Amino acid sequence: MKRALGPWDGVFIAGLALACWVAPGPVYLLALGAFGLPHVLWELGWIRQATRGWLGRGWWLTLGAILALQAIARLGSWAGWLDSSLALGMDLLTLGLALGLVATVRSPVAREGANGGMGELLTRGLAGLVAVALVGAGIAGDVASMLWVLVVLAMAHNFTPLALVRLAPQRDRRAERWLLLAFALPLVMLAMPLAGVRPAMAQPQAWWPVEALWVQSLWPGSVQAVFSALVLAQCLHYHAVLRVMPRLGPVWTAPGWRTLAILASALMAAAFALDFTGTRPLYAVAAGLHAWLEWPVLLCALTRATAAT
């Protein structure tokens, strides 16, 4: 097995952290344009291969139908024929339905457990409670509350590789420890303003991630540090998905997938270069699919791990 992380990865991550602190804007634009769609496609294929055999076809078809509703809502918001508040509500509603799937449908591997375990019941119960809360929030339609939940989920999403690597058929605990240290760096950046250390950069712009703009209203004196931390966490997510996880296996080997993925990514990068603000909501459709896919898969993995406890 190839080493998932080597010495040069440490050098790269250190340089990346410095670049995100000094010039997060250019790093954000370059990373999203060059690696945004590739990481989505690579991660979707990787998860599908990693879960082969313990998540059934029916489960995937149901989840796919739920995620299709999210994609339609985001496309509708981008095209202008769906109100943005309704699109936010659909985001929460579809994630709630996806977690409800975890709560109500056991995976094939979990069903092999003779009795099921208390750990499994607690995990599925938690999924059910969160599902009900998300569906209720989506139906209630309070924009401020919905945005708050979605921003927290968007920020948490960047850290999901810490759990995803545990789905790999070949565990590499050294790589897992290094990833844990790497993903601690954005948290260090968040804490630096408390010590009076802030990056010098321009004021927030409309093209910044919505998470940073949202934080500005809560923590105005530290929005630049938050932006740097968000960009670093996003780049670390890309690095984990595109470099670390494939080295742990499995590799998605569907015929022609790599050529199609590269072509789609090149088209998306060109669209970003021509009109970043107008294209980013379109990219959000693909990003939403893979982000909402992660949570039910990770909860299913937890259910699987606790089925015999």
N, C-alpha and C positions, 0 to 999 in steps of 0.2 A: 504494500500500500504506500502511495506517495505521502510524504509528510504534508499534512494539511496546512501547516504554518511553518515558515522557516525564518532565518535571521533577517532576510530582506523584507519580510512582511512587517517585522518590528520597526525597521527603518522607515518603511512606507507609512505606517500608521503614525509614527512620531511626526514625520513631515506633513502628513495630512492634517494632524491636529494643529500644527503651527499655522498652516495655510488657512484653515477654517477660523482660527482666532484672528489672524491679520486681515484676511480678505475673503470673508464667507460668501459675499455676493457673487464674485466670479466663479468660486468653487461650486456654489449651488447651481448656477446656470449651466456650467460645463458638465457637472455630474448628472444632472437631470436630463440634459439633452443627449448625452452620450450613453448613459447607462440606465436611464429610467425604464424604458420599455424592455431592453434586454434582460434586466433583472426580473421583471415581471414574468416574462416568458420562460426564462430558465427556472424560476422558482415554481411556477405552475407545473412544468414537466417533472421537476425533481420531486415535488410532493406526490404527484400521481404515481411515480415509480416507487417511492419510499413506502407508500401505503398499500401497494399492490398485495392482495391476498388477505388483508384484514379490514378493508372497507369495501363493501360489495357494490356491484353495478347499480342496484336500485338506490342505494344511499347516494352515490355520486349523481345519478340522474335527478333525484329530488333536490339535492343541493344546487345542481346546475340550473334547475328551473327557478329556484329562489334567487340565485345570483343574477339570473337574466332579468328579473324584475328590477334589481338595483341598477343594472347596466342601462335598461330602458329609461329609468328615471333620470339618471345622470346625463344620458344623451338628450333627453327631453329638456333638461335644464340648460344644457349647452346650446341646443338649437333654438331655445327661446319659447317653446310651446308648453313648458311646464314651469309653474312658479317655483322659485328656488326653495321656499319654505316647504313645499310639498316634496321636493326632491330630498331635502334633509330628513323629512319624516319617513320617506321610503328607505333611506339609508338605515335608519334605526329599526324600522319594521323588518327589513330583510335580514339584518343581522340577528334580530330577535328570533325570526323564524328559523334561521340556520342553527342557532343554539338550541332552539326547541327541538330540532331534529336530533341533536345529541342527547337531549333529555328523554326523548320518547322512543328512539330506535337504537337498539344495541348493535354494535358491530359484530361481524361473524366471529371474530376471535373472542370477544367478550362473551358471546353466547356459548362458547365451548366450556366456559367455567361452569362447574356443576351447580353451584349454588349462587354465584355472584357474591360479591363481598360488600361489607359495609363501606369500604372506600369507594367502590364503584357507585353505590347508591348515593353517597354524599356528593360525589362528583356530578352525577346526573341531576341530583336535586339542585345543586348550585347552578348548573347550566339552565335548568328550568326557571329558577327564580330570576336570573339575569335576563333570560328570554322574555319573561312576562314584563319586567321593568322596561326593557327596550321597546317592546311592542306598545306598551302603554305610553311611553314618552313619544314614540312616533305618531301615535293616534292623537295625543293631546295637542301636539303642534305648537308648543311654546318654542319659538325660534332660539331664544337665548339659551334655554336649557338644552335643546338639541345640539346647538353648536358647541356648548361646553363638553357634552359627552363625546361628540365626534372628534373634537380637538384632542381630548385626553386619549382616545383610542388611536388617533393618528400618531401621537407621540409615542405611545406604548408599542405600536406596530414596529417601529424601528429596532426594537430590542428582541423581537421574536426569534432571530437566528440562535439566540442562546438556548432556546427550547427546541428549535427545529433540528439542530445538529444531533440531538438525542434520538431522532428518528432514523438516522443513517444506519445502514446495515453494519458498518464498521465504526465503532466508537473510537474516538481519539481524545482521551481525557486531557492530554497535554494541550491540544488545540482548544478544547472547551475552556480550560483555565486561561489561556491567552486571550480568547474572545471575551471572557468575563472581565479581564483587566482592561482590554481595549474599550469595551462599552462602559467602563467606569469613567473614562475620560470626559464624555459629555457632562456627566454629573459633576465632575471637578470644575468644568467651565461654569456651570450654573452657580456653583458655590463661590467662585472667585469675586463677584461683586460684593459679597459680604465682607471680604477682606479689603475692599476698596480698589480692586484691580478690575478695570473695564477696558475692553478693546476700543480703539478709536476708529470710528467709521461713520458713514453717512447716516442720516435719520432713516427710519423705516420707509420703504417704498411699496407701492401697490403690488409689485410682482413678488414680494417676499412671500414665504409660505404663510398660509392663513394662521397656522399655529403661533408664529411669531407676532403677527399683527394682533391676534387675540390676547396674547400675553401682555402686550403693550398697555392694555387697559387695566390689567391687574398689577403689573410690576413695571411701571414705565421707566424707572431708573436703570433697569437691567435688560431692556429689550435687545440691545446689541449682543450681550453675552448669551442670551437665550437663542438668538438667531445663530450664533456661532455653534452653540451646543447642538441645535437641531440639525444644522448642516453636517456636522461631524457624525452625529448618530445616523443620519441618512446615508452618508458615504460608507460608514462601517457596515451598514446593512447591505449595501451593494457589494462590498468586498466579501462579506461572508457568503452571500448567495452566489456570486459569480466565480469566486476562487476557492473558498474553503469547503462549502458543501459538496460541490462536484468531486472534490478530491476524496471525500469520504464515501462516495457512491450513494445511490446509483446514478448512472448516466442515462439521460433520456435519449433513446435511439430510434424514435419513430422516423421512417424514411423521409428525407428531405426537410425535416423540421428545422435543422440548423440554418439551411439556406433561406427558408421562409422567415425565420426569426430575425436573421441579419438584415434581410431586405426590408421587413417591416420596421425594424429599428432605425435603419438608415432613412427611411421615409419620415418617420417621426422626428428624427434629429433635424432633417431639412425643414420640416414644418415649424419646429421650435425656432430655428434660425430666422425664418421669414416672419413669424408672428408668435412670439413666446406667450404673450398674454392671452391671445385667442386660442392657442393650441393647448395650453395647460389644462383647461377643463375637459378637453377630449382625452388627453392622457389620463385624467382622473378616472375615466371609465375603466380602463385596464387596471390602473392602480387599485381601484376599489374592489375589483373582482379578486385580486390576489390577496389583498389585506383581509377581506371578509372570509376568504377561504381558510386563512390561517387559524382563526380562532376556533371554529368547530373541529378542524383536524387536530389541533393541539389538545382540545378537551377530550376528543375521542382517544387520543394517545394516552391521556391521563386515566381515562376510564379503563382502557385496555390494561394499563399498568396496575390498576387497583382492583381489577376484576377478581383476583384470587386472594385478596387480603381479607 
